Amino acid sequence: MGKDLKRDITINDESGRPLLAADVFGMSIKFLVDDMLNNAGKGIDGGTIDVTVHETGSEHTLREIRPASGGDWGSIMVDKEFENLLIHIVGRTVFEKFKHEEKEDWLDMQREFESRKRETTVDSESIVGMRIPASLIDLYNKHSQRDLCTSLASSQYAGLIELKRDKMKISNKVFVQLFDASVTKTVGHLKSVLSDGSLKDVRILLMVGGYSESPVLQRAVSEALPGTEVLIPAGASSVVLRGALIYGHNLSSISERILKFTHGTAYTPFFIEGIHPRSKRFKEKDGNQKIMLFKIYALERDREDPVYIDDDECFKIGELEIEFDEESNTSKRKVSLSMLFGGTEIMVEVEDICTGKKKITTIDFLG
């Protein structure tokens, strides 16, 4: 296909709507670049733990029975603990200078730490070895006027962390402690989700994503949920990507979902004294207009329904404008707004009942 790709080639989305291939690829590349820039330095395999519950249906389909929930307790939390360990060893000033001035060495160090995270086990008495960049050692020696090896030998980490040339040897005990906060949060949330009486029949837990490959996390989850079978597929770090590709080719693979958010549109009711605050009151100059603008808002589904669009945690996700053929009295004009859920984006349609004129737009989930 790549040899024949031209500017005017179109592809269809799940609703059959034709889109310019160049626009789709351009948007995808922009999202990936923005995501990499926004998440630079936040951990190589992401930072969130997301828990959702599905049941299998007929013909290899899935039905969601609990929407995704969780928090930023994943790999990024372990990475942060590693940063704190380095700060305790070399000091915050040296560490920050190293991160900003020696970015390539810092990235290499993160990659090596990522590898060690996926290898280290709880019971092992072995030493976790990592290369420490010469640039970091030089910065410390220059700033503190002391040798880093000597400083470690006389610190709280004496006998637990040792430095020989450019090799840092960390005791397994110290390394596993870097997981403590993340594991505690993750296990606690899993227990909370599964304590729901409607989920008493859940017997299998499927762990995916790069962090799932950590033996430390695997053991903690298995011990916390003794009656649940824990499955980690081969290549767990790429399972989410492969699942997205499967879903893209077969949208019916997920037969039912539960919305994570409540959706609605802003509107302007008549002011009622004693019910609406005076700060929200305003008066229109006249009742005629040629354009009607619909603003679409969302709120997490477990929150109380908002009264006003500027209420806490209520946020705008898109808007749609319809133009009338001629000026009309708004109070007498009937306009229908509908939202279609179930695909990879929300489809919003506005129809002028008087003329049958329609306007359609979509709202994606890219933020």
KOLGUNU-103748 format. One record per residue (C-alpha): residue number from 1; residue in one letter; x, y, z. Coordinates in nm, 3 decimals. Layout:
<recs>
rec resi=NUM, resn=A, u=X, v=Y, w=Z
...
</recs>
This chain:
<recs>
rec resi=1, resn=M, u=0.000, v=0.000, w=0.000
rec resi=2, resn=G, u=0.285, v=0.239, w=0.085
rec resi=3, resn=K, u=0.403, v=0.253, w=-0.278
rec resi=4, resn=D, u=0.061, v=0.369, w=-0.398
rec resi=5, resn=L, u=-0.020, v=0.616, w=-0.118
rec resi=6, resn=K, u=-0.118, v=0.954, w=-0.263
rec resi=7, resn=R, u=-0.252, v=1.278, w=-0.117
rec resi=8, resn=D, u=-0.608, v=1.220, w=-0.241
rec resi=9, resn=I, u=-0.646, v=0.863, w=-0.111
rec resi=10, resn=T, u=-0.927, v=0.822, w=0.142
rec resi=11, resn=I, u=-1.002, v=0.560, w=0.407
rec resi=12, resn=N, u=-1.327, v=0.494, w=0.592
rec resi=13, resn=D, u=-1.382, v=0.512, w=0.966
rec resi=14, resn=E, u=-1.604, v=0.263, w=1.153
rec resi=15, resn=S, u=-1.918, v=0.455, w=1.052
rec resi=16, resn=G, u=-1.826, v=0.443, w=0.682
rec resi=17, resn=R, u=-1.737, v=0.812, w=0.667
rec resi=18, resn=P, u=-1.453, v=0.879, w=0.417
rec resi=19, resn=L, u=-1.144, v=1.057, w=0.552
rec resi=20, resn=L, u=-0.828, v=1.172, w=0.378
rec resi=21, resn=A, u=-0.556, v=0.918, w=0.461
rec resi=22, resn=A, u=-0.299, v=1.198, w=0.489
rec resi=23, resn=D, u=-0.510, v=1.372, w=0.756
rec resi=24, resn=V, u=-0.556, v=1.049, w=0.956
rec resi=25, resn=F, u=-0.186, v=0.962, w=0.949
rec resi=26, resn=G, u=-0.089, v=1.322, w=1.022
rec resi=27, resn=M, u=-0.318, v=1.335, w=1.326
rec resi=28, resn=S, u=-0.186, v=0.999, w=1.449
rec resi=29, resn=I, u=0.177, v=1.108, w=1.417
rec resi=30, resn=K, u=0.101, v=1.438, w=1.593
rec resi=31, resn=F, u=-0.065, v=1.255, w=1.882
rec resi=32, resn=L, u=0.230, v=1.017, w=1.920
rec resi=33, resn=V, u=0.482, v=1.303, w=1.912
rec resi=34, resn=D, u=0.279, v=1.511, w=2.160
rec resi=35, resn=D, u=0.242, v=1.210, w=2.388
rec resi=36, resn=M, u=0.617, v=1.138, w=2.383
rec resi=37, resn=L, u=0.701, v=1.504, w=2.454
rec resi=38, resn=N, u=0.444, v=1.539, w=2.731
rec resi=39, resn=N, u=0.553, v=1.214, w=2.897
rec resi=40, resn=A, u=0.928, v=1.249, w=2.852
rec resi=41, resn=G, u=1.103, v=1.129, w=3.165
rec resi=42, resn=K, u=0.787, v=0.975, w=3.313
rec resi=43, resn=G, u=0.892, v=0.611, w=3.288
rec resi=44, resn=I, u=0.944, v=0.386, w=2.989
rec resi=45, resn=D, u=0.631, v=0.173, w=3.023
rec resi=46, resn=G, u=0.388, v=0.433, w=3.151
rec resi=47, resn=G, u=0.270, v=0.531, w=3.493
rec resi=48, resn=T, u=-0.085, v=0.418, w=3.558
rec resi=49, resn=I, u=-0.251, v=0.108, w=3.698
rec resi=50, resn=D, u=-0.588, v=0.056, w=3.527
rec resi=51, resn=V, u=-0.827, v=-0.211, w=3.649
rec resi=52, resn=T, u=-1.136, v=-0.314, w=3.454
rec resi=53, resn=V, u=-1.367, v=-0.616, w=3.467
rec resi=54, resn=H, u=-1.499, v=-0.806, w=3.162
rec resi=55, resn=E, u=-1.685, v=-1.128, w=3.106
rec resi=56, resn=T, u=-1.652, v=-1.341, w=2.797
rec resi=57, resn=G, u=-1.947, v=-1.370, w=2.564
rec resi=58, resn=S, u=-2.036, v=-1.584, w=2.268
rec resi=59, resn=E, u=-1.817, v=-1.586, w=1.957
rec resi=60, resn=H, u=-1.506, v=-1.465, w=2.148
rec resi=61, resn=T, u=-1.653, v=-1.128, w=2.245
rec resi=62, resn=L, u=-1.607, v=-0.931, w=2.567
rec resi=63, resn=R, u=-1.867, v=-0.749, w=2.774
rec resi=64, resn=E, u=-1.746, v=-0.482, w=3.014
rec resi=65, resn=I, u=-1.912, v=-0.500, w=3.354
rec resi=66, resn=R, u=-1.699, v=-0.242, w=3.536
rec resi=67, resn=P, u=-1.526, v=0.059, w=3.376
rec resi=68, resn=A, u=-1.153, v=0.120, w=3.412
rec resi=69, resn=S, u=-1.034, v=0.267, w=3.740
rec resi=70, resn=G, u=-0.700, v=0.311, w=3.909
rec resi=71, resn=G, u=-0.427, v=0.568, w=3.955
rec resi=72, resn=D, u=-0.068, v=0.668, w=3.887
rec resi=73, resn=W, u=0.085, v=0.391, w=4.097
rec resi=74, resn=G, u=0.252, v=0.199, w=3.815
rec resi=75, resn=S, u=0.604, v=0.189, w=3.682
rec resi=76, resn=I, u=0.643, v=0.565, w=3.719
rec resi=77, resn=M, u=0.612, v=0.536, w=4.098
rec resi=78, resn=V, u=0.897, v=0.284, w=4.108
rec resi=79, resn=D, u=1.102, v=0.513, w=3.884
rec resi=80, resn=K, u=1.040, v=0.800, w=4.125
rec resi=81, resn=E, u=1.164, v=0.590, w=4.416
rec resi=82, resn=F, u=1.481, v=0.514, w=4.218
rec resi=83, resn=E, u=1.530, v=0.888, w=4.162
rec resi=84, resn=N, u=1.488, v=0.947, w=4.536
rec resi=85, resn=L, u=1.750, v=0.681, w=4.605
rec resi=86, resn=L, u=1.996, v=0.857, w=4.374
rec resi=87, resn=I, u=1.917, v=1.190, w=4.542
rec resi=88, resn=H, u=1.999, v=1.038, w=4.881
rec resi=89, resn=I, u=2.329, v=0.914, w=4.741
rec resi=90, resn=V, u=2.457, v=1.216, w=4.543
rec resi=91, resn=G, u=2.234, v=1.500, w=4.666
rec resi=92, resn=R, u=1.951, v=1.685, w=4.489
rec resi=93, resn=T, u=2.174, v=1.955, w=4.337
rec resi=94, resn=V, u=2.406, v=1.704, w=4.169
rec resi=95, resn=F, u=2.119, v=1.483, w=4.056
rec resi=96, resn=E, u=1.920, v=1.769, w=3.898
rec resi=97, resn=K, u=2.233, v=1.896, w=3.724
rec resi=98, resn=F, u=2.300, v=1.545, w=3.592
rec resi=99, resn=K, u=1.942, v=1.503, w=3.463
rec resi=100, resn=H, u=1.943, v=1.832, w=3.273
rec resi=101, resn=E, u=2.301, v=1.845, w=3.150
rec resi=102, resn=E, u=2.368, v=1.476, w=3.079
rec resi=103, resn=K, u=2.035, v=1.373, w=2.925
rec resi=104, resn=E, u=2.178, v=1.087, w=2.717
rec resi=105, resn=D, u=2.349, v=0.928, w=3.019
rec resi=106, resn=W, u=2.031, v=0.970, w=3.225
rec resi=107, resn=L, u=1.822, v=0.803, w=2.953
rec resi=108, resn=D, u=2.069, v=0.511, w=2.938
rec resi=109, resn=M, u=2.044, v=0.477, w=3.314
rec resi=110, resn=Q, u=1.663, v=0.472, w=3.298
rec resi=111, resn=R, u=1.670, v=0.202, w=3.033
rec resi=112, resn=E, u=1.899, v=-0.016, w=3.240
rec resi=113, resn=F, u=1.685, v=0.037, w=3.549
rec resi=114, resn=E, u=1.379, v=-0.065, w=3.345
rec resi=115, resn=S, u=1.551, v=-0.390, w=3.254
rec resi=116, resn=R, u=1.642, v=-0.462, w=3.617
rec resi=117, resn=K, u=1.283, v=-0.400, w=3.727
rec resi=118, resn=R, u=1.166, v=-0.684, w=3.506
rec resi=119, resn=E, u=1.436, v=-0.924, w=3.627
rec resi=120, resn=T, u=1.452, v=-0.875, w=4.004
rec resi=121, resn=T, u=1.270, v=-1.125, w=4.226
rec resi=122, resn=V, u=1.173, v=-1.093, w=4.593
rec resi=123, resn=D, u=1.354, v=-1.398, w=4.732
rec resi=124, resn=S, u=1.681, v=-1.353, w=4.550
rec resi=125, resn=E, u=1.988, v=-1.284, w=4.764
rec resi=126, resn=S, u=2.183, v=-1.172, w=4.462
rec resi=127, resn=I, u=2.317, v=-0.824, w=4.401
rec resi=128, resn=V, u=2.148, v=-0.599, w=4.143
rec resi=129, resn=G, u=2.421, v=-0.452, w=3.925
rec resi=130, resn=M, u=2.387, v=-0.128, w=3.729
rec resi=131, resn=R, u=2.627, v=0.092, w=3.541
rec resi=132, resn=I, u=2.657, v=0.439, w=3.687
rec resi=133, resn=P, u=2.761, v=0.702, w=3.429
rec resi=134, resn=A, u=3.104, v=0.855, w=3.468
rec resi=135, resn=S, u=2.942, v=1.198, w=3.420
rec resi=136, resn=L, u=2.741, v=1.152, w=3.741
rec resi=137, resn=I, u=3.046, v=1.041, w=3.939
rec resi=138, resn=D, u=3.247, v=1.337, w=3.808
rec resi=139, resn=L, u=2.968, v=1.584, w=3.895
rec resi=140, resn=Y, u=2.948, v=1.447, w=4.250
rec resi=141, resn=N, u=3.326, v=1.449, w=4.306
rec resi=142, resn=K, u=3.353, v=1.802, w=4.173
rec resi=143, resn=H, u=3.060, v=1.937, w=4.372
rec resi=144, resn=S, u=3.127, v=1.767, w=4.705
rec resi=145, resn=Q, u=3.507, v=1.756, w=4.689
rec resi=146, resn=R, u=3.479, v=1.392, w=4.801
rec resi=147, resn=D, u=3.507, v=1.055, w=4.635
rec resi=148, resn=L, u=3.167, v=0.891, w=4.577
rec resi=149, resn=C, u=3.297, v=0.543, w=4.671
rec resi=150, resn=T, u=3.421, v=0.676, w=5.006
rec resi=151, resn=S, u=3.098, v=0.867, w=5.068
rec resi=152, resn=L, u=2.885, v=0.555, w=5.009
rec resi=153, resn=A, u=3.102, v=0.347, w=5.244
rec resi=154, resn=S, u=3.034, v=0.591, w=5.528
rec resi=155, resn=S, u=2.663, v=0.652, w=5.453
rec resi=156, resn=Q, u=2.343, v=0.477, w=5.562
rec resi=157, resn=Y, u=2.386, v=0.254, w=5.257
rec resi=158, resn=A, u=2.717, v=0.107, w=5.372
rec resi=159, resn=G, u=2.711, v=-0.266, w=5.300
rec resi=160, resn=L, u=2.389, v=-0.228, w=5.096
rec resi=161, resn=I, u=2.515, v=-0.026, w=4.799
rec resi=162, resn=E, u=2.869, v=-0.046, w=4.670
rec resi=163, resn=L, u=3.043, v=0.139, w=4.390
rec resi=164, resn=K, u=3.335, v=-0.011, w=4.196
rec resi=165, resn=R, u=3.457, v=0.202, w=3.910
rec resi=166, resn=D, u=3.141, v=0.257, w=3.698
rec resi=167, resn=K, u=2.943, v=-0.032, w=3.850
rec resi=168, resn=M, u=2.690, v=0.021, w=4.126
rec resi=169, resn=K, u=2.593, v=-0.292, w=4.321
rec resi=170, resn=I, u=2.262, v=-0.266, w=4.505
rec resi=171, resn=S, u=2.144, v=-0.525, w=4.755
rec resi=172, resn=N, u=1.827, v=-0.706, w=4.656
rec resi=173, resn=K, u=1.660, v=-0.584, w=4.976
rec resi=174, resn=V, u=1.712, v=-0.217, w=4.890
rec resi=175, resn=F, u=1.608, v=-0.266, w=4.527
rec resi=176, resn=V, u=1.282, v=-0.448, w=4.612
rec resi=177, resn=Q, u=1.191, v=-0.171, w=4.860
rec resi=178, resn=L, u=1.162, v=0.063, w=4.561
rec resi=179, resn=F, u=0.842, v=-0.125, w=4.469
rec resi=180, resn=D, u=0.676, v=-0.099, w=4.811
rec resi=181, resn=A, u=0.459, v=0.211, w=4.758
rec resi=182, resn=S, u=0.347, v=0.105, w=4.410
rec resi=183, resn=V, u=0.267, v=-0.253, w=4.512
rec resi=184, resn=T, u=0.075, v=-0.142, w=4.823
rec resi=185, resn=K, u=-0.145, v=0.098, w=4.622
rec resi=186, resn=T, u=-0.204, v=-0.154, w=4.342
rec resi=187, resn=V, u=-0.294, v=-0.447, w=4.569
rec resi=188, resn=G, u=-0.518, v=-0.223, w=4.781
rec resi=189, resn=H, u=-0.712, v=-0.106, w=4.476
rec resi=190, resn=L, u=-0.751, v=-0.460, w=4.341
rec resi=191, resn=K, u=-0.892, v=-0.577, w=4.674
rec resi=192, resn=S, u=-1.129, v=-0.280, w=4.679
rec resi=193, resn=V, u=-1.261, v=-0.354, w=4.330
rec resi=194, resn=L, u=-1.307, v=-0.725, w=4.396
rec resi=195, resn=S, u=-1.482, v=-0.662, w=4.727
rec resi=196, resn=D, u=-1.790, v=-0.559, w=4.527
rec resi=197, resn=G, u=-2.047, v=-0.834, w=4.581
rec resi=198, resn=S, u=-2.143, v=-0.832, w=4.212
rec resi=199, resn=L, u=-1.789, v=-0.948, w=4.127
rec resi=200, resn=K, u=-1.779, v=-1.249, w=4.361
rec resi=201, resn=D, u=-1.756, v=-1.486, w=4.064
rec resi=202, resn=V, u=-1.436, v=-1.331, w=3.925
rec resi=203, resn=R, u=-1.175, v=-1.607, w=3.926
rec resi=204, resn=I, u=-0.916, v=-1.493, w=3.671
rec resi=205, resn=L, u=-0.694, v=-1.185, w=3.676
rec resi=206, resn=L, u=-0.515, v=-1.099, w=3.351
rec resi=207, resn=M, u=-0.213, v=-0.872, w=3.391
rec resi=208, resn=V, u=-0.086, v=-0.686, w=3.084
rec resi=209, resn=G, u=0.154, v=-0.402, w=3.012
rec resi=210, resn=G, u=0.526, v=-0.370, w=3.075
rec resi=211, resn=Y, u=0.494, v=-0.341, w=3.453
rec resi=212, resn=S, u=0.312, v=-0.676, w=3.461
rec resi=213, resn=E, u=0.641, v=-0.844, w=3.370
rec resi=214, resn=S, u=0.786, v=-0.750, w=3.709
rec resi=215, resn=P, u=0.823, v=-1.062, w=3.931
rec resi=216, resn=V, u=0.787, v=-0.838, w=4.237
rec resi=217, resn=L, u=0.442, v=-0.715, w=4.129
rec resi=218, resn=Q, u=0.337, v=-1.061, w=4.011
rec resi=219, resn=R, u=0.415, v=-1.219, w=4.346
rec resi=220, resn=A, u=0.246, v=-0.942, w=4.546
rec resi=221, resn=V, u=-0.077, v=-0.975, w=4.345
rec resi=222, resn=S, u=-0.078, v=-1.357, w=4.364
rec resi=223, resn=E, u=-0.028, v=-1.354, w=4.743
rec resi=224, resn=A, u=-0.297, v=-1.087, w=4.793
rec resi=225, resn=L, u=-0.558, v=-1.278, w=4.590
rec resi=226, resn=P, u=-0.506, v=-1.647, w=4.677
rec resi=227, resn=G, u=-0.838, v=-1.761, w=4.529
rec resi=228, resn=T, u=-0.778, v=-1.590, w=4.194
rec resi=229, resn=E, u=-0.580, v=-1.734, w=3.903
rec resi=230, resn=V, u=-0.327, v=-1.473, w=3.784
rec resi=231, resn=L, u=-0.236, v=-1.492, w=3.414
rec resi=232, resn=I, u=0.047, v=-1.300, w=3.249
rec resi=233, resn=P, u=0.060, v=-1.359, w=2.871
rec resi=234, resn=A, u=0.387, v=-1.384, w=2.682
rec resi=235, resn=G, u=0.492, v=-1.042, w=2.561
rec resi=236, resn=A, u=0.273, v=-0.867, w=2.819
rec resi=237, resn=S, u=0.425, v=-0.528, w=2.734
rec resi=238, resn=S, u=0.279, v=-0.537, w=2.381
rec resi=239, resn=V, u=-0.058, v=-0.697, w=2.459
rec resi=240, resn=V, u=-0.243, v=-0.364, w=2.484
rec resi=241, resn=L, u=-0.114, v=-0.260, w=2.142
rec resi=242, resn=R, u=-0.209, v=-0.597, w=1.989
rec resi=243, resn=G, u=-0.554, v=-0.573, w=2.147
rec resi=244, resn=A, u=-0.605, v=-0.229, w=1.993
rec resi=245, resn=L, u=-0.512, v=-0.368, w=1.651
rec resi=246, resn=I, u=-0.755, v=-0.658, w=1.689
rec resi=247, resn=Y, u=-1.031, v=-0.420, w=1.794
rec resi=248, resn=G, u=-0.954, v=-0.194, w=1.497
rec resi=249, resn=H, u=-1.009, v=-0.486, w=1.259
rec resi=250, resn=N, u=-1.312, v=-0.623, w=1.446
rec resi=251, resn=L, u=-1.518, v=-0.362, w=1.631
rec resi=252, resn=S, u=-1.767, v=-0.625, w=1.744
rec resi=253, resn=S, u=-1.502, v=-0.796, w=1.960
rec resi=254, resn=I, u=-1.622, v=-0.577, w=2.250
rec resi=255, resn=S, u=-1.997, v=-0.623, w=2.258
rec resi=256, resn=E, u=-2.079, v=-0.392, w=2.549
rec resi=257, resn=R, u=-1.907, v=-0.116, w=2.746
rec resi=258, resn=I, u=-1.988, v=0.096, w=3.050
rec resi=259, resn=L, u=-1.932, v=0.467, w=3.007
rec resi=260, resn=K, u=-1.670, v=0.608, w=3.241
rec resi=261, resn=F, u=-1.823, v=0.956, w=3.208
rec resi=262, resn=T, u=-2.167, v=1.112, w=3.211
rec resi=263, resn=H, u=-2.213, v=1.333, w=2.903
rec resi=264, resn=G, u=-2.439, v=1.628, w=2.842
rec resi=265, resn=T, u=-2.472, v=1.967, w=2.676
rec resi=266, resn=A, u=-2.485, v=2.319, w=2.816
rec resi=267, resn=Y, u=-2.823, v=2.492, w=2.795
rec resi=268, resn=T, u=-2.980, v=2.811, w=2.927
rec resi=269, resn=P, u=-3.307, v=2.768, w=3.123
rec resi=270, resn=F, u=-3.525, v=3.057, w=3.242
rec resi=271, resn=F, u=-3.400, v=3.220, w=3.562
rec resi=272, resn=I, u=-3.598, v=3.124, w=3.872
rec resi=273, resn=E, u=-3.562, v=3.349, w=4.174
rec resi=274, resn=G, u=-3.462, v=3.155, w=4.485
rec resi=275, resn=I, u=-3.336, v=2.855, w=4.288
rec resi=276, resn=H, u=-3.068, v=2.998, w=4.059
rec resi=277, resn=P, u=-2.795, v=3.226, w=4.200
rec resi=278, resn=R, u=-2.806, v=3.585, w=4.075
rec resi=279, resn=S, u=-2.443, v=3.554, w=3.961
rec resi=280, resn=K, u=-2.563, v=3.318, w=3.684
rec resi=281, resn=R, u=-2.836, v=3.551, w=3.561
rec resi=282, resn=F, u=-2.809, v=3.731, w=3.227
rec resi=283, resn=K, u=-3.045, v=3.884, w=2.972
rec resi=284, resn=E, u=-3.037, v=3.833, w=2.595
rec resi=285, resn=K, u=-3.066, v=4.139, w=2.373
rec resi=286, resn=D, u=-3.326, v=3.971, w=2.153
rec resi=287, resn=G, u=-3.458, v=3.622, w=2.090
rec resi=288, resn=N, u=-3.356, v=3.592, w=1.726
rec resi=289, resn=Q, u=-3.040, v=3.424, w=1.601
rec resi=290, resn=K, u=-2.897, v=3.253, w=1.294
rec resi=291, resn=I, u=-2.653, v=3.025, w=1.472
rec resi=292, resn=M, u=-2.696, v=2.784, w=1.764
rec resi=293, resn=L, u=-2.387, v=2.651, w=1.944
rec resi=294, resn=F, u=-2.395, v=2.329, w=2.146
rec resi=295, resn=K, u=-2.114, v=2.277, w=2.397
rec resi=296, resn=I, u=-2.060, v=1.914, w=2.506
rec resi=297, resn=Y, u=-1.942, v=1.844, w=2.862
rec resi=298, resn=A, u=-1.843, v=1.535, w=3.059
rec resi=299, resn=L, u=-1.819, v=1.433, w=3.423
rec resi=300, resn=E, u=-1.697, v=1.113, w=3.588
rec resi=301, resn=R, u=-1.998, v=0.884, w=3.619
rec resi=302, resn=D, u=-1.969, v=0.827, w=3.994
rec resi=303, resn=R, u=-1.998, v=1.202, w=4.063
rec resi=304, resn=E, u=-2.321, v=1.384, w=4.141
rec resi=305, resn=D, u=-2.480, v=1.536, w=3.829
rec resi=306, resn=P, u=-2.365, v=1.898, w=3.789
rec resi=307, resn=V, u=-2.606, v=2.192, w=3.788
rec resi=308, resn=Y, u=-2.373, v=2.434, w=3.612
rec resi=309, resn=I, u=-2.101, v=2.376, w=3.354
rec resi=310, resn=D, u=-1.840, v=2.548, w=3.574
rec resi=311, resn=D, u=-1.900, v=2.304, w=3.861
rec resi=312, resn=D, u=-1.592, v=2.121, w=3.987
rec resi=313, resn=E, u=-1.474, v=1.827, w=3.772
rec resi=314, resn=C, u=-1.715, v=1.911, w=3.488
rec resi=315, resn=F, u=-1.511, v=1.966, w=3.171
rec resi=316, resn=K, u=-1.574, v=2.054, w=2.807
rec resi=317, resn=I, u=-1.493, v=1.790, w=2.544
rec resi=318, resn=G, u=-1.624, v=1.949, w=2.223
rec resi=319, resn=E, u=-1.882, v=2.165, w=2.054
rec resi=320, resn=L, u=-2.108, v=2.168, w=1.748
rec resi=321, resn=E, u=-2.258, v=2.465, w=1.568
rec resi=322, resn=I, u=-2.564, v=2.468, w=1.340
rec resi=323, resn=E, u=-2.656, v=2.761, w=1.118
rec resi=324, resn=F, u=-3.019, v=2.840, w=1.038
rec resi=325, resn=D, u=-3.120, v=2.943, w=0.688
rec resi=326, resn=E, u=-3.281, v=3.255, w=0.829
rec resi=327, resn=E, u=-3.309, v=3.429, w=1.165
rec resi=328, resn=S, u=-3.547, v=3.256, w=1.399
rec resi=329, resn=N, u=-3.694, v=3.308, w=1.745
rec resi=330, resn=T, u=-3.489, v=3.069, w=1.957
rec resi=331, resn=S, u=-3.766, v=2.999, w=2.208
rec resi=332, resn=K, u=-3.989, v=2.859, w=1.933
rec resi=333, resn=R, u=-3.725, v=2.681, w=1.725
rec resi=334, resn=K, u=-3.702, v=2.307, w=1.778
rec resi=335, resn=V, u=-3.358, v=2.151, w=1.745
rec resi=336, resn=S, u=-3.274, v=1.788, w=1.818
rec resi=337, resn=L, u=-2.936, v=1.686, w=1.962
rec resi=338, resn=S, u=-2.829, v=1.320, w=1.972
rec resi=339, resn=M, u=-2.504, v=1.147, w=2.073
rec resi=340, resn=L, u=-2.400, v=0.801, w=1.953
rec resi=341, resn=F, u=-2.165, v=0.598, w=2.174
rec resi=342, resn=G, u=-1.995, v=0.264, w=2.123
rec resi=343, resn=G, u=-1.721, v=0.339, w=1.870
rec resi=344, resn=T, u=-1.373, v=0.479, w=1.920
rec resi=345, resn=E, u=-1.521, v=0.830, w=1.927
rec resi=346, resn=I, u=-1.854, v=0.993, w=2.017
rec resi=347, resn=M, u=-2.069, v=1.093, w=1.721
rec resi=348, resn=V, u=-2.282, v=1.405, w=1.780
rec resi=349, resn=E, u=-2.569, v=1.506, w=1.550
rec resi=350, resn=V, u=-2.780, v=1.822, w=1.555
rec resi=351, resn=E, u=-3.098, v=1.851, w=1.345
rec resi=352, resn=D, u=-3.310, v=2.157, w=1.275
rec resi=353, resn=I, u=-3.660, v=2.006, w=1.307
rec resi=354, resn=C, u=-3.812, v=2.290, w=1.105
rec resi=355, resn=T, u=-3.602, v=2.236, w=0.792
rec resi=356, resn=G, u=-3.450, v=1.888, w=0.844
rec resi=357, resn=K, u=-3.101, v=2.034, w=0.814
rec resi=358, resn=K, u=-2.838, v=1.826, w=0.998
rec resi=359, resn=K, u=-2.487, v=1.885, w=1.125
rec resi=360, resn=I, u=-2.262, v=1.600, w=1.246
rec resi=361, resn=T, u=-1.929, v=1.599, w=1.427
rec resi=362, resn=T, u=-1.720, v=1.353, w=1.628
rec resi=363, resn=I, u=-1.541, v=1.385, w=1.958
rec resi=364, resn=D, u=-1.233, v=1.170, w=2.012
rec resi=365, resn=F, u=-1.066, v=1.057, w=2.333
rec resi=366, resn=L, u=-0.718, v=1.199, w=2.273
rec resi=367, resn=G, u=-0.764, v=1.483, w=2.521
</recs>
